[in-house]
């Protein structure tokens, strides 16, 4: 301000110039404002005292207004998720308090839009700069971080079934394992749940891609993206279990001996034969039947141990045929 106050014909070295809040302080020279100065109001009048060093003559009539113009006022939401199966994503300024002009730039600094919003198809950092249109040309910039995500891709080859129908099966721990280390489910952050399709019950979602201590049955694996990208990935699987006993007493529980987790969808070709302890064939069962009810030629057989010889040929030709022999008990209670 000093060159403007003195004009072009006076040497600034010849004068002492001080600035004050009031006209009274200018007259006395009291309470000069120190520099740098932080104002407390958006608009205020500053009073200047100009004193000639040699003559001590004072001019205390000069004033100027100190005006602070507001920056553009708006908000943005950051971070945001870009679902790659649902592009483009529109990002925008929110709740602008006035009319501004805008420039959107990507992480490389390239101008991509001059609107309030912009449509994007890739993740990264995007910067929007708003400029006032009232002549002050004040600007403010904000950055939106956009993270890419996607629904999971779940293939049968990613899943290992530990059941009684394969060589690695355990009679004590039937389980389903989704291999997320060697297989790429996708860019998302995933959780896993398991629906028992026989009982129409579903577990809570969990971070661990393994389900243990299962019963034999038909299950659906559900993989959810934590970031909200839809739809969930699903895969129906079969967990084979051969019951150790059955009790054909008509109470609705274990009334027949049936292979749990086996049906015609997973095993379109099957041979299920049951023998008594002397090797006599007492039943041949269809895979989609109701199971064996403990009778032979319409007569109830006695409580005893019986044997099964089973061959299950999977619809998925990449999986091995199941050959299984074993025994179970018929208990009449």
Phi, psi and omega in degrees: 000335187298312178302324179291324180290322184276335183083174186279348186263356183244143182274122180302335180290346181272358189227151166255123181243125176234158183238145188219162181276332186228161177294325179295321180290327177296317183297323183263343184081009181281156172050056176294149178282131178277157180244135003285156187242133176252116183281158180254347179236153180289335176222127176207154180265130178255134180256136183249138175247121182245118182236129178286130185294326185273317186264346184063013174293142185239137169245119182238028181262352188277136175219163169207157180264132174261114185242126175255115180273135181291146173287160173306135184248112179199170178233161172224158176257122180211137001279169175230160182252131174254112175277118187292343176270004183215063179256157002276163172259131178264122174249147190208160167285150184234141174053049176294137183274352180205183178271126180230164166261155187227151170225124175256133178228146177275184185297335178278356180088007182279136178289126182239346180194153173236024178257180175291341181221171177210145179262130184234155180235000178224154178283174179140191178260127180239133183245131175245131177245122178258142180232136179293153181247014182265012178098347180278336179057033175284142183233153174212137182241144175225149181245136175249124177269123181245122181254134179279143174211176183193152170299155182287153169252115185243109178258153179299332181290345179279349192250133174248125178258121175258105182217190184274002180259004179229173186290337180262010183292155178230129180290344184256346185212087174278134186210163175234127181237125174261119184277101179264357181275313183265353181234140183266104177289334181146189183277348188282180175248112197250152170235162190229142174221164183226125177257128173276105186288338178288325184251355180057047175237150183227138177286166170289155177289143182220159180282330183284131182272042181218141177233124186239172178055048181267160166265157175298147180164183176261126184234157171239121174279133179239126179242121184247138174278122179299334182281355175095004178289133184240159006272168173294147174276139179227151177209123178273134183226161179248131174245113185275136174213136178254110183302147182274343180199166168211158187230089184283069182249006175080013181271003179084002179237121178055037181285340178227157174265120184216145178287122179281133175087007180246127173213177186290337178295316181272329183227082184293339177236128184206153174229120182232109184238139180237135183235153171276183186293344180263006177086012180276131178290120181248347180198143169235124190248138168285148185293331179260019179277187181272359181095182181266131183264008177085021179242160175221121184054038176083359181254141178289130175272156185281164174300130183185177172269139179232161186239147177236144170238119189230138170231124179238119181258114187287151173293327176279105186291350177281349180259150184285155173292141180268120172243121185218134172235143179186184180229162177209170182248137168263119183241119176260113183241000000 
